[in-house]
Amino acid sequence: MKRWISTWSIGPNAELAHFQKIKEAGFAGVEIWCEHKRALVYLEYARQCGLEIGMHLPFHDLNFATPDITVWNHTEKVLIEWMKKLREYEGAHATLHGGYAWASEERDETIEKVKKRLTAMAAIAAELGVELLLENLIADRLNYSHHIASHFSEWKSLLDEANVKACLDVGHLLVMKENIEDVIAKLGGLLAAVHYSDNDGASDLHLLPDGKNSAVNGVLETLQQMNFKGPIVYELNPYRYSLLCFRRKNSHLFEKQESIASGNR
């Protein structure tokens, strides 16, 4: 396992010094949060600091499942441009949100649309030398729309049929009320990256696992036992954690040590 951190966690105003401290703290890489206005600058900072690079593709105002062809053409163009930029920086993976059906009644039809688009996007990513990952999402509790993929069976089906790997968001999975160890076992070799944070099982709070009463206790041990080689991406609430640092414990397990300045100012 490799320990990474999402640049969402350090806020939109970080400088090169913050990336240097991330490197000094023992992180192997960063997942660039493309929603940030300085995401391209962050790519350069990461390269200068010798950090491995992945990317969380943008999704606000972009709906991978949209029935509107104009919206889809724009979405496709933006996602491909970001993957090309990732490849310029020798990045490894691009994590994708699956989008949402505009109405829950359109769920089945929309999933088929997503499956075709995901298959085509994965082929484009492969040509660019980027591995496309699909992240599990949280269901709309009001059932107005349908987030894809917000049920394990739906997610697994898309992964298998579109030939893409999984980015497992353990915080999302806790809210989905799925057993994390069971899901990890079912994913097997499809699992390529993990978004790591804790919550109360009701809301996606993006808390730092404290190693005591964390709902995610045992996850790192499970991944270690399966000899998982991918990145464990700490995806922590930037409004709650303005100072972060970790140290290694028992080779691949981590615990909080001391604070380093983040980019939140």
C-alpha positions, 0 to 999 in steps of 0.5 A: 500500500502507498499513502497518498493525500487528496489535494481537496484536503489541503484547500485551494490556496496551497503553495509549493512549501505545502507540497514539500511538507506533504513529501516530508511527512511520508506521503508517496503521492497526491490525488489532484482535485480538479475542481480547485482553481489552481489544480494545474499549478498543483500538478506542477508542485507535485511533480517538482516535489517528486510525488506520484500523481493521480487525479479526481476528475471534475464532476460539478456541473458535469453529469456523466449520465445526462440525457442532454447531448449538449451537456454530454459533449461538454462533459466528455470534452472536459474529462478527456482534456483533464486525462491528457493533462494527467498523462503529461505529468505521468499520472497513474489513475483518474477517478470518475464519478458516475453521474446521476439520472435526472429522475429515479424513474429513469434509473435503468435506462440511464445505467445503460447509457453510463455503461456505454459511455464508461466503456468508450471513456475507458478505451480513450483513457487506455490510449492515453496511458491512464487507468480510469477508475469508477468511484462508488457514490451515495444514494439519493435518500429522497429518491428524486434522482439516482446516483450511479453507482450507489449500490454495490451490485450496480457498481460491480456490474459497471466495473465488469462490463465496462472493463474499468477498475474501482476506486473504493470510497470507504466513507461512501460505503459506510453511509451505504451501510455496506460491510467494507471487508466484504466489499473489498473481498468481492472487488478483489483484483478490480480494486485499484485505489481507496479513498480513506476517511471516517464518518458516523455512518449517517453523513459523509463527514470525511473525518480522520480515522483516530484508531480508537472508535473509528468505523473504518478500523480493520480496513487497512489490515484487510488491505494489507492481508490481500497485498493491496499495492495501490494508493490509500488516498486520505480524503479529509474535510479541509474545513475541519482539518487545517493541520495534518501529518502522519507517521508510519506504524507497523510498515503499512499502517498509519497513525496521527503524529504531529501537525503540518501546515496545510493550504487552508488560509 
